């Protein structure tokens, strides 16, 4: 089990939607300090397991135990409508299966949603979502 494999699978799934294809990043885009790129895109931050648990009471917890990941997603856009469109499209992954070699991944769940908000300093709209991914050894 690797955190990178789960992150790559999440990015690939999000990138499979035509509206999101090719616009995903691992961080908010900057030209320089405090100079935000004015564009429509999305960010999926890498995650490490939020929890590791055993499936049986007497089992020892290891790196291969059930892992729960919380992936933070941010829709970024130059207007509120574009931001909502990116966020709505990302919500389509809820209930989807994630393919990670050697793991059984439960259907993706929404952990937390948020409203579209405006950041005057960046002059951009954003919306944050958090997706929960539970992964067991296959």
N, C-alpha and C positions, 0 to 999 in steps of 0.2 A: 504494500500500500504506500503510495506516495501522495503527498499533498499536490505536487506538480501535476500528476496524472489526473486528479480530480479537477483541478483548475483548467487544464487543457481541454478536458471533456466538456466542462461547463461553457468555456469560450466557444468551442466548436458547435455546441448545440445552439447557443445564442446566435452565432454567425450563420447558422443555417436558414435563418429568416431573412428574406430578401431586403427588408428595410434596415436590418442590422448588419448585413454582410459588409465586411471590410471597414467598418467604422468602430471596431472595438479596440480598447487600449487597456494597459495595466495601471495607468495613472492619469490624473487630470493633465490635459495638454497645456504646456506653457512655452512661450517663445523665449522668455527670460524671467527673472524674478518679478512676480506680480503682473506679468504680461500674458494674460490668458488667450488661447487660440479661440477665435470666434467661429465656431463651427458646430454642427450637430454630430454627436458621437456618444458612445457609452463606455463605461469603465467597469471592469470586473476585477476587484482586488483579489490577489491570491489569499488562500486561507490555510490555516493549520487546523487540526482537529480541535473543536471546542470541548469535546469530551471523548474519552475512550472508556468503553464498558465491556464487561464480559457477558456472554450469553447465558452462562450458568453460574450460580452462586459460588461454586467451588473453583471456578476457573481463574487463572492468573491473567491480569490485564497485560497485554503486550501491544506492540506497534501494529499487529495484525488484528486486534480486537475490533469490535464495532466502533466505528468512528463517526462522530457527528460534526459536520462542517457547517459553518454559517458564512455564505458568500455574500459580500456587500457589492451591490450593483448601483451604479449612478448613471442616470440619463442626463445628458447635458445638451442644451440647445440654445439657439439665438432667440427663440420665442417660446411662449408657453405651450402653444399647440404642438410644435415639434417635440418638445420635451415629453408631453403627455403621450404622443404617438410612440416614441421610443420606449417609454415605460410600459404602455399597454401591450406592445409587441413582446417585450421581455416577460410579461406575465403569462404568456402562452406556454412557457416552459413548466409551469406548475402542473404536476401530475405526470410529467414526462419521465421516462427512464433515462438514466445516464449510463453510458457504456465505458467501464473502466476495467482493463484486463485484470483477471484474478479476483475481482470483487463483485458482489451482488449489491447493487445500489437501489435503494427503495425509491419510489416516485418522489420527485422534487416537491417540496412544500414551501409556501410563502411563510417566512418567519415574521416579517414586518414590512409594512408599506408606509408610504408617506405622501404628502401633498406636493404638487409642483410649487417650487419656491423660486424667488429671484434674488440673485446676489449682485447688488449695485457695484461693488468693487470690481467684479469680474465682468459685469454687464452680460450675464448669462442666466438662463433658467436651469434648474436642476430638480431631480426627483430621486430619492434614495429608496431602494428596495433591499430586503435581505432574504436570501433563499436558504432553506435548510436542506442539507443532503446527508442522508444516513447511509453508511457503507459498511457491509459485512464481508468477511472473507468468503469467497465463492466455494 
